[in-house]
């Protein structure tokens, strides 16, 4: 009797775990409690060749609440214009990033293996993007925070 009750309870727990997993797979909603919207995963690639450009765009997008999963260099430095690629099949994500940056050049290039929503390739027209003047490099902002910390100790 006790063994059959234990088996039944174990079966219910396993069934609940399976159902929970299936629900997460079927509707993968990534909600951000702070911003109350879907978390948009973005990669930022330097396609112009100027040092620090991808990092500057990365810092600005992070300040706007985007999840930057990678930043680095593009496949070439020959991009005359900045471009956004919709990687997840959710064009509204690319449109939201484009509105923040002031970039209307968006293409659909779905790639489910990348595990991100939008690729931003920063072209030679990057000075025309909407970036905050204070969107500095990570090094500059870390140095300013360290200096403020030291000044507060002294």
LUMPA-984472 format. One record per atom (N, C-alpha, C): chain; atom name; x, y, z. Coordinates in nm, 2 decimals, padded with zeros to 4 digits. Layout:
<sites>
SITE  cadena  atomo    east   north      up
SITE       A     CA       X       Y       Z
...
</sites>
This chain:
<sites>
SITE  cadena  atomo    east   north      up
SITE       A      N   00.08  -00.12   00.00
SITE       A     CA   00.00   00.00   00.00
SITE       A      C   00.09   00.13   00.00
SITE       A      N   00.19   00.13   00.09
SITE       A     CA   00.27   00.25   00.10
SITE       A      C   00.36   00.26  -00.03
SITE       A      N   00.40   00.15  -00.08
SITE       A     CA   00.48   00.15  -00.21
SITE       A      C   00.40   00.20  -00.32
SITE       A      N   00.27   00.16  -00.33
SITE       A     CA   00.19   00.21  -00.44
SITE       A      C   00.16   00.36  -00.43
SITE       A      N   00.14   00.41  -00.31
SITE       A     CA   00.12   00.55  -00.28
SITE       A      C   00.24   00.63  -00.32
SITE       A      N   00.36   00.58  -00.28
SITE       A     CA   00.48   00.65  -00.32
SITE       A      C   00.50   00.65  -00.47
SITE       A      N   00.47   00.54  -00.53
SITE       A     CA   00.48   00.53  -00.68
SITE       A      C   00.39   00.63  -00.75
SITE       A      N   00.27   00.64  -00.69
SITE       A     CA   00.17   00.74  -00.75
SITE       A      C   00.22   00.88  -00.73
SITE       A      N   00.27   00.92  -00.62
SITE       A     CA   00.32   01.05  -00.59
SITE       A      C   00.44   01.08  -00.68
SITE       A      N   00.53   00.99  -00.69
SITE       A     CA   00.64   01.00  -00.78
SITE       A      C   00.60   01.02  -00.92
SITE       A      N   00.50   00.95  -00.97
SITE       A     CA   00.45   00.96  -01.10
SITE       A      C   00.39   01.10  -01.12
SITE       A      N   00.32   01.16  -01.03
SITE       A     CA   00.26   01.29  -01.04
SITE       A      C   00.37   01.39  -01.05
SITE       A      N   00.47   01.38  -00.97
SITE       A     CA   00.58   01.48  -00.97
SITE       A      C   00.65   01.47  -01.11
SITE       A      N   00.68   01.36  -01.16
SITE       A     CA   00.74   01.34  -01.29
SITE       A      C   00.65   01.40  -01.40
SITE       A      N   00.52   01.38  -01.39
SITE       A     CA   00.43   01.43  -01.49
SITE       A      C   00.43   01.59  -01.48
SITE       A      N   00.43   01.64  -01.36
SITE       A     CA   00.43   01.79  -01.35
SITE       A      C   00.56   01.85  -01.41
SITE       A      N   00.67   01.78  -01.39
SITE       A     CA   00.80   01.83  -01.45
SITE       A      C   00.80   01.82  -01.60
SITE       A      N   00.74   01.72  -01.65
SITE       A     CA   00.73   01.70  -01.80
SITE       A      C   00.64   01.81  -01.86
SITE       A      N   00.53   01.83  -01.79
SITE       A     CA   00.44   01.94  -01.84
SITE       A      C   00.50   02.08  -01.83
SITE       A      N   00.57   02.10  -01.72
SITE       A     CA   00.64   02.23  -01.70
SITE       A      C   00.74   02.25  -01.81
SITE       A      N   00.82   02.15  -01.84
SITE       A     CA   00.92   02.16  -01.94
SITE       A      C   00.86   02.19  -02.08
SITE       A      N   00.75   02.11  -02.11
SITE       A     CA   00.69   02.13  -02.24
SITE       A      C   00.63   02.27  -02.26
SITE       A      N   00.57   02.32  -02.15
SITE       A     CA   00.52   02.46  -02.15
SITE       A      C   00.63   02.56  -02.18
SITE       A      N   00.74   02.54  -02.12
SITE       A     CA   00.86   02.64  -02.14
SITE       A      C   00.91   02.63  -02.28
SITE       A      N   00.91   02.51  -02.34
SITE       A     CA   00.96   02.49  -02.48
SITE       A      C   00.86   02.55  -02.58
SITE       A      N   00.73   02.53  -02.55
SITE       A     CA   00.63   02.58  -02.64
SITE       A      C   00.62   02.73  -02.64
SITE       A      N   00.63   02.79  -02.53
SITE       A     CA   00.61   02.94  -02.52
SITE       A      C   00.73   03.00  -02.44
SITE       A      N   00.84   03.01  -02.51
SITE       A     CA   00.96   03.07  -02.44
SITE       A      C   00.96   03.22  -02.43
SITE       A      N   00.89   03.27  -02.33
SITE       A     CA   00.87   03.41  -02.31
SITE       A      C   00.98   03.45  -02.21
SITE       A      N   01.06   03.54  -02.25
SITE       A     CA   01.17   03.60  -02.17
SITE       A      C   01.12   03.74  -02.12
SITE       A      N   01.06   03.75  -02.01
SITE       A     CA   01.01   03.87  -01.96
SITE       A      C   01.12   03.93  -01.86
SITE       A      N   01.14   04.06  -01.87
SITE       A     CA   01.23   04.13  -01.78
SITE       A      C   01.14   04.20  -01.68
SITE       A      N   01.16   04.17  -01.56
SITE       A     CA   01.08   04.23  -01.45
SITE       A      C   01.10   04.38  -01.44
SITE       A      N   01.22   04.42  -01.47
SITE       A     CA   01.25   04.56  -01.45
SITE       A      C   01.19   04.65  -01.56
SITE       A      N   01.20   04.61  -01.69
SITE       A     CA   01.15   04.69  -01.80
SITE       A      C   01.01   04.64  -01.84
SITE       A      N   00.97   04.52  -01.80
SITE       A     CA   00.83   04.48  -01.83
SITE       A      C   00.82   04.45  -01.98
SITE       A      N   00.92   04.40  -02.04
SITE       A     CA   00.91   04.36  -02.18
SITE       A      C   01.00   04.24  -02.21
SITE       A      N   00.99   04.19  -02.33
SITE       A     CA   01.07   04.08  -02.37
SITE       A      C   01.22   04.12  -02.36
SITE       A      N   01.31   04.04  -02.32
SITE       A     CA   01.45   04.07  -02.33
SITE       A      C   01.50   04.04  -02.47
SITE       A      N   01.56   04.14  -02.53
SITE       A     CA   01.60   04.12  -02.67
SITE       A      C   01.75   04.10  -02.66
SITE       A      N   01.80   03.98  -02.72
SITE       A     CA   01.94   03.94  -02.72
SITE       A      C   02.00   03.99  -02.85
SITE       A      N   02.11   04.07  -02.83
SITE       A     CA   02.17   04.14  -02.94
SITE       A      C   02.32   04.11  -02.95
SITE       A      N   02.38   04.10  -03.07
SITE       A     CA   02.52   04.11  -03.08
SITE       A      C   02.55   04.23  -03.16
SITE       A      N   02.67   04.29  -03.13
SITE       A     CA   02.71   04.42  -03.20
SITE       A      C   02.85   04.39  -03.26
SITE       A      N   02.85   04.41  -03.39
SITE       A     CA   02.98   04.38  -03.46
SITE       A      C   03.03   04.51  -03.53
SITE       A      N   03.16   04.53  -03.52
SITE       A     CA   03.22   04.64  -03.58
SITE       A      C   03.25   04.61  -03.73
SITE       A      N   03.18   04.68  -03.82
SITE       A     CA   03.20   04.66  -03.96
SITE       A      C   03.26   04.78  -04.03
SITE       A      N   03.31   04.87  -03.95
SITE       A     CA   03.38   04.99  -04.01
SITE       A      C   03.53   05.00  -03.98
SITE       A      N   03.58   04.93  -03.88
SITE       A     CA   03.72   04.92  -03.86
SITE       A      C   03.77   05.02  -03.76
SITE       A      N   03.69   05.12  -03.72
SITE       A     CA   03.73   05.21  -03.62
SITE       A      C   03.73   05.15  -03.48
SITE       A      N   03.84   05.17  -03.41
SITE       A     CA   03.85   05.11  -03.28
SITE       A      C   03.75   05.16  -03.18
SITE       A      N   03.69   05.07  -03.10
SITE       A     CA   03.60   05.11  -02.99
SITE       A      C   03.46   05.13  -03.03
SITE       A      N   03.42   05.12  -03.16
SITE       A     CA   03.29   05.16  -03.21
SITE       A      C   03.19   05.05  -03.16
SITE       A      N   03.22   04.93  -03.17
SITE       A     CA   03.13   04.82  -03.12
SITE       A      C   03.10   04.83  -02.97
SITE       A      N   03.21   04.86  -02.90
SITE       A     CA   03.20   04.88  -02.75
SITE       A      C   03.11   05.00  -02.72
SITE       A      N   03.12   05.10  -02.79
SITE       A     CA   03.04   05.22  -02.76
SITE       A      C   02.89   05.20  -02.79
SITE       A      N   02.86   05.13  -02.90
SITE       A     CA   02.72   05.09  -02.93
SITE       A      C   02.67   04.99  -02.83
SITE       A      N   02.76   04.90  -02.79
SITE       A     CA   02.72   04.80  -02.69
SITE       A      C   02.68   04.87  -02.56
SITE       A      N   02.76   04.96  -02.51
SITE       A     CA   02.73   05.03  -02.39
SITE       A      C   02.60   05.11  -02.39
SITE       A      N   02.57   05.17  -02.51
SITE       A     CA   02.45   05.25  -02.53
SITE       A      C   02.33   05.15  -02.52
SITE       A      N   02.34   05.04  -02.59
SITE       A     CA   02.22   04.95  -02.60
SITE       A      C   02.20   04.88  -02.46
SITE       A      N   02.31   04.85  -02.39
SITE       A     CA   02.29   04.80  -02.25
SITE       A      C   02.22   04.90  -02.16
SITE       A      N   02.25   05.03  -02.18
SITE       A     CA   02.19   05.13  -02.10
SITE       A      C   02.04   05.13  -02.13
SITE       A      N   02.00   05.10  -02.25
SITE       A     CA   01.86   05.10  -02.29
SITE       A      C   01.79   04.97  -02.26
SITE       A      N   01.86   04.87  -02.19
SITE       A     CA   01.79   04.75  -02.14
SITE       A      C   01.81   04.63  -02.23
SITE       A      N   01.89   04.63  -02.33
SITE       A     CA   01.91   04.52  -02.42
SITE       A      C   02.01   04.43  -02.36
SITE       A      N   02.00   04.30  -02.39
SITE       A     CA   02.10   04.20  -02.34
SITE       A      C   02.20   04.18  -02.46
SITE       A      N   02.32   04.23  -02.44
SITE       A     CA   02.42   04.22  -02.54
SITE       A      C   02.50   04.09  -02.51
SITE       A      N   02.48   03.99  -02.60
SITE       A     CA   02.54   03.86  -02.57
SITE       A      C   02.68   03.85  -02.63
SITE       A      N   02.72   03.94  -02.72
SITE       A     CA   02.85   03.94  -02.78
SITE       A      C   02.88   04.07  -02.85
SITE       A      N   03.00   04.12  -02.84
SITE       A     CA   03.04   04.23  -02.93
SITE       A      C   03.18   04.20  -02.98
SITE       A      N   03.21   04.25  -03.10
SITE       A     CA   03.34   04.22  -03.16
SITE       A      C   03.35   04.27  -03.30
SITE       A      N   03.43   04.21  -03.38
SITE       A     CA   03.45   04.25  -03.52
SITE       A      C   03.36   04.17  -03.61
SITE       A      N   03.31   04.24  -03.72
SITE       A     CA   03.23   04.18  -03.82
SITE       A      C   03.33   04.10  -03.91
SITE       A      N   03.27   04.03  -04.01
SITE       A     CA   03.35   03.95  -04.11
SITE       A      C   03.44   04.04  -04.19
SITE       A      N   03.40   04.17  -04.21
SITE       A     CA   03.49   04.26  -04.28
SITE       A      C   03.47   04.40  -04.23
SITE       A      N   03.55   04.49  -04.27
SITE       A     CA   03.54   04.63  -04.23
SITE       A      C   03.49   04.72  -04.34
SITE       A      N   03.43   04.65  -04.44
SITE       A     CA   03.38   04.72  -04.56
SITE       A      C   03.23   04.76  -04.56
SITE       A      N   03.17   04.77  -04.45
SITE       A     CA   03.03   04.81  -04.44
SITE       A      C   03.02   04.96  -04.44
SITE       A      N   02.96   05.01  -04.55
SITE       A     CA   02.95   05.16  -04.56
SITE       A      C   02.83   05.20  -04.47
SITE       A      N   02.73   05.12  -04.46
SITE       A     CA   02.61   05.16  -04.38
SITE       A      C   02.59   05.06  -04.27
SITE       A      N   02.54   05.11  -04.16
SITE       A     CA   02.51   05.02  -04.05
SITE       A      C   02.38   04.93  -04.09
SITE       A      N   02.37   04.81  -04.04
SITE       A     CA   02.26   04.72  -04.08
SITE       A      C   02.23   04.64  -03.96
SITE       A      N   02.10   04.61  -03.95
SITE       A     CA   02.05   04.52  -03.85
SITE       A      C   01.99   04.39  -03.91
SITE       A      N   02.02   04.28  -03.86
SITE       A     CA   01.97   04.15  -03.91
SITE       A      C   01.88   04.09  -03.80
SITE       A      N   01.75   04.06  -03.85
SITE       A     CA   01.66   03.99  -03.76
SITE       A      C   01.70   03.84  -03.77
SITE       A      N   01.75   03.79  -03.65
SITE       A     CA   01.80   03.65  -03.65
SITE       A      C   01.70   03.55  -03.59
SITE       A      N   01.59   03.60  -03.52
SITE       A     CA   01.50   03.51  -03.46
SITE       A      C   01.36   03.50  -03.52
SITE       A      N   01.34   03.57  -03.63
SITE       A     CA   01.21   03.57  -03.69
SITE       A      C   01.11   03.66  -03.62
SITE       A      N   01.16   03.74  -03.54
SITE       A     CA   01.07   03.84  -03.46
SITE       A      C   01.11   03.98  -03.51
SITE       A      N   01.06   04.03  -03.62
SITE       A     CA   01.10   04.16  -03.68
SITE       A      C   01.08   04.27  -03.58
SITE       A      N   00.98   04.26  -03.49
SITE       A     CA   00.96   04.37  -03.39
SITE       A      C   01.08   04.40  -03.31
SITE       A      N   01.16   04.29  -03.28
SITE       A     CA   01.28   04.31  -03.20
SITE       A      C   01.38   04.39  -03.28
SITE       A      N   01.40   04.36  -03.40
SITE       A     CA   01.50   04.44  -03.49
SITE       A      C   01.45   04.58  -03.50
SITE       A      N   01.32   04.60  -03.51
SITE       A     CA   01.26   04.74  -03.53
SITE       A      C   01.28   04.82  -03.40
SITE       A      N   01.27   04.75  -03.28
SITE       A     CA   01.29   04.82  -03.16
SITE       A      C   01.44   04.87  -03.14
SITE       A      N   01.53   04.78  -03.18
SITE       A     CA   01.68   04.81  -03.18
SITE       A      C   01.70   04.92  -03.28
SITE       A      N   01.64   04.91  -03.39
SITE       A     CA   01.66   05.01  -03.50
SITE       A      C   01.61   05.15  -03.46
SITE       A      N   01.50   05.15  -03.38
SITE       A     CA   01.44   05.28  -03.34
SITE       A      C   01.54   05.35  -03.24
SITE       A      N   01.59   05.27  -03.15
SITE       A     CA   01.69   05.32  -03.05
SITE       A      C   01.81   05.38  -03.12
SITE       A      N   01.86   05.31  -03.22
SITE       A     CA   01.98   05.35  -03.28
SITE       A      C   01.96   05.45  -03.40
SITE       A      N   01.84   05.46  -03.44
SITE       A     CA   01.81   05.55  -03.56
SITE       A      C   01.85   05.48  -03.69
SITE       A      N   01.84   05.35  -03.69
SITE       A     CA   01.89   05.28  -03.81
SITE       A      C   01.77   05.20  -03.87
SITE       A      N   01.73   05.24  -04.00
SITE       A     CA   01.62   05.18  -04.06
SITE       A      C   01.66   05.07  -04.16
SITE       A      N   01.79   05.04  -04.17
SITE       A     CA   01.84   04.94  -04.26
SITE       A      C   01.83   04.80  -04.19
SITE       A      N   01.72   04.73  -04.21
SITE       A     CA   01.70   04.60  -04.14
SITE       A      C   01.67   04.49  -04.25
SITE       A      N   01.73   04.38  -04.23
SITE       A     CA   01.71   04.26  -04.32
SITE       A      C   01.68   04.14  -04.23
SITE       A      N   01.60   04.05  -04.29
SITE       A     CA   01.57   03.93  -04.22
SITE       A      C   01.67   03.82  -04.26
SITE       A      N   01.75   03.77  -04.16
SITE       A     CA   01.84   03.67  -04.18
SITE       A      C   01.83   03.57  -04.07
SITE       A      N   01.73   03.49  -04.07
SITE       A     CA   01.70   03.40  -03.96
SITE       A      C   01.82   03.30  -03.94
SITE       A      N   01.86   03.28  -03.82
SITE       A     CA   01.96   03.18  -03.79
SITE       A      C   01.94   03.13  -03.64
SITE       A      N   01.86   03.02  -03.63
SITE       A     CA   01.83   02.97  -03.50
SITE       A      C   01.95   02.92  -03.42
SITE       A      N   02.06   02.90  -03.49
SITE       A     CA   02.18   02.84  -03.42
SITE       A      C   02.25   02.95  -03.34
SITE       A      N   02.23   03.08  -03.37
SITE       A     CA   02.30   03.19  -03.30
SITE       A      C   02.25   03.22  -03.16
SITE       A      N   02.12   03.18  -03.13
SITE       A     CA   02.06   03.20  -03.00
SITE       A      C   02.06   03.35  -02.96
SITE       A      N   02.03   03.43  -03.06
SITE       A     CA   02.01   03.57  -03.04
SITE       A      C   01.90   03.63  -03.13
SITE       A      N   01.86   03.75  -03.10
SITE       A     CA   01.75   03.80  -03.18
SITE       A      C   01.79   03.90  -03.29
SITE       A      N   01.89   03.98  -03.26
SITE       A     CA   01.93   04.08  -03.36
SITE       A      C   02.08   04.09  -03.36
SITE       A      N   02.13   04.10  -03.49
SITE       A     CA   02.27   04.13  -03.51
SITE       A      C   02.28   04.28  -03.56
SITE       A      N   02.37   04.36  -03.49
SITE       A     CA   02.39   04.49  -03.54
SITE       A      C   02.53   04.50  -03.60
SITE       A      N   02.54   04.54  -03.72
SITE       A     CA   02.67   04.56  -03.78
SITE       A      C   02.69   04.71  -03.80
SITE       A      N   02.78   04.76  -03.73
SITE       A     CA   02.80   04.91  -03.73
SITE       A      C   02.89   04.94  -03.84
SITE       A      N   02.84   05.02  -03.94
SITE       A     CA   02.91   05.06  -04.06
SITE       A      C   02.98   05.19  -04.04
SITE       A      N   03.04   05.24  -04.15
SITE       A     CA   03.12   05.36  -04.15
SITE       A      C   03.03   05.49  -04.13
SITE       A      N   02.90   05.47  -04.13
SITE       A     CA   02.81   05.58  -04.10
SITE       A      C   02.77   05.59  -03.95
SITE       A      N   02.85   05.52  -03.87
SITE       A     CA   02.81   05.51  -03.73
SITE       A      C   02.79   05.64  -03.65
SITE       A      N   02.86   05.75  -03.70
SITE       A     CA   02.84   05.88  -03.64
SITE       A      C   02.70   05.93  -03.65
SITE       A      N   02.63   05.88  -03.75
SITE       A     CA   02.49   05.92  -03.77
SITE       A      C   02.39   05.84  -03.69
SITE       A      N   02.44   05.74  -03.61
SITE       A     CA   02.35   05.67  -03.52
SITE       A      C   02.31   05.75  -03.40
SITE       A      N   02.20   05.72  -03.34
SITE       A     CA   02.16   05.79  -03.22
SITE       A      C   02.23   05.73  -03.10
SITE       A      N   02.34   05.78  -03.06
SITE       A     CA   02.41   05.73  -02.95
SITE       A      C   02.42   05.85  -02.85
SITE       A      N   02.41   05.82  -02.72
SITE       A     CA   02.42   05.92  -02.62
SITE       A      C   02.56   05.97  -02.62
SITE       A      N   02.58   06.10  -02.61
SITE       A     CA   02.72   06.15  -02.60
SITE       A      C   02.80   06.09  -02.49
SITE       A      N   02.73   06.05  -02.38
SITE       A     CA   02.80   05.99  -02.27
SITE       A      C   02.82   05.84  -02.28
SITE       A      N   02.78   05.79  -02.39
SITE       A     CA   02.80   05.64  -02.41
SITE       A      C   02.95   05.62  -02.44
SITE       A      N   03.02   05.60  -02.33
SITE       A     CA   03.17   05.59  -02.34
SITE       A      C   03.21   05.44  -02.35
SITE       A      N   03.34   05.42  -02.37
SITE       A     CA   03.39   05.29  -02.36
SITE       A      C   03.38   05.23  -02.22
SITE       A      N   03.38   05.10  -02.22
SITE       A     CA   03.38   05.03  -02.09
SITE       A      C   03.49   05.07  -02.00
SITE       A      N   03.61   05.09  -02.06
SITE       A     CA   03.73   05.13  -01.98
SITE       A      C   03.71   05.27  -01.92
SITE       A      N   03.66   05.36  -02.00
SITE       A     CA   03.64   05.50  -01.95
SITE       A      C   03.54   05.50  -01.83
SITE       A      N   03.43   05.43  -01.85
SITE       A     CA   03.33   05.43  -01.74
SITE       A      C   03.38   05.36  -01.61
SITE       A      N   03.45   05.25  -01.63
SITE       A     CA   03.51   05.18  -01.52
SITE       A      C   03.62   05.27  -01.45
SITE       A      N   03.69   05.34  -01.52
SITE       A     CA   03.80   05.43  -01.47
SITE       A      C   03.73   05.54  -01.39
SITE       A      N   03.62   05.60  -01.44
SITE       A     CA   03.55   05.70  -01.37
SITE       A      C   03.49   05.65  -01.24
SITE       A      N   03.43   05.53  -01.24
SITE       A     CA   03.37   05.47  -01.12
SITE       A      C   03.48   05.45  -01.01
SITE       A      N   03.60   05.40  -01.06
SITE       A     CA   03.71   05.37  -00.97
SITE       A      C   03.76   05.50  -00.91
SITE       A      N   03.77   05.60  -00.99
SITE       A     CA   03.82   05.73  -00.93
SITE       A      C   03.72   05.79  -00.83
SITE       A      N   03.59   05.78  -00.86
SITE       A     CA   03.49   05.82  -00.76
SITE       A      C   03.50   05.75  -00.63
SITE       A      N   03.52   05.62  -00.64
SITE       A     CA   03.53   05.53  -00.53
SITE       A      C   03.65   05.57  -00.44
SITE       A      N   03.77   05.59  -00.51
SITE       A     CA   03.89   05.64  -00.44
SITE       A      C   03.87   05.77  -00.37
SITE       A      N   03.80   05.87  -00.44
SITE       A     CA   03.78   06.00  -00.39
SITE       A      C   03.69   05.99  -00.26
SITE       A      N   03.59   05.90  -00.26
SITE       A     CA   03.50   05.89  -00.15
SITE       A      C   03.58   05.83  -00.03
SITE       A      N   03.68   05.75  -00.05
SITE       A     CA   03.76   05.69   00.06
SITE       A      C   03.85   05.79   00.12
SITE       A      N   03.90   05.89   00.04
SITE       A     CA   04.00   05.99   00.09
SITE       A      C   03.94   06.11   00.15
</sites>
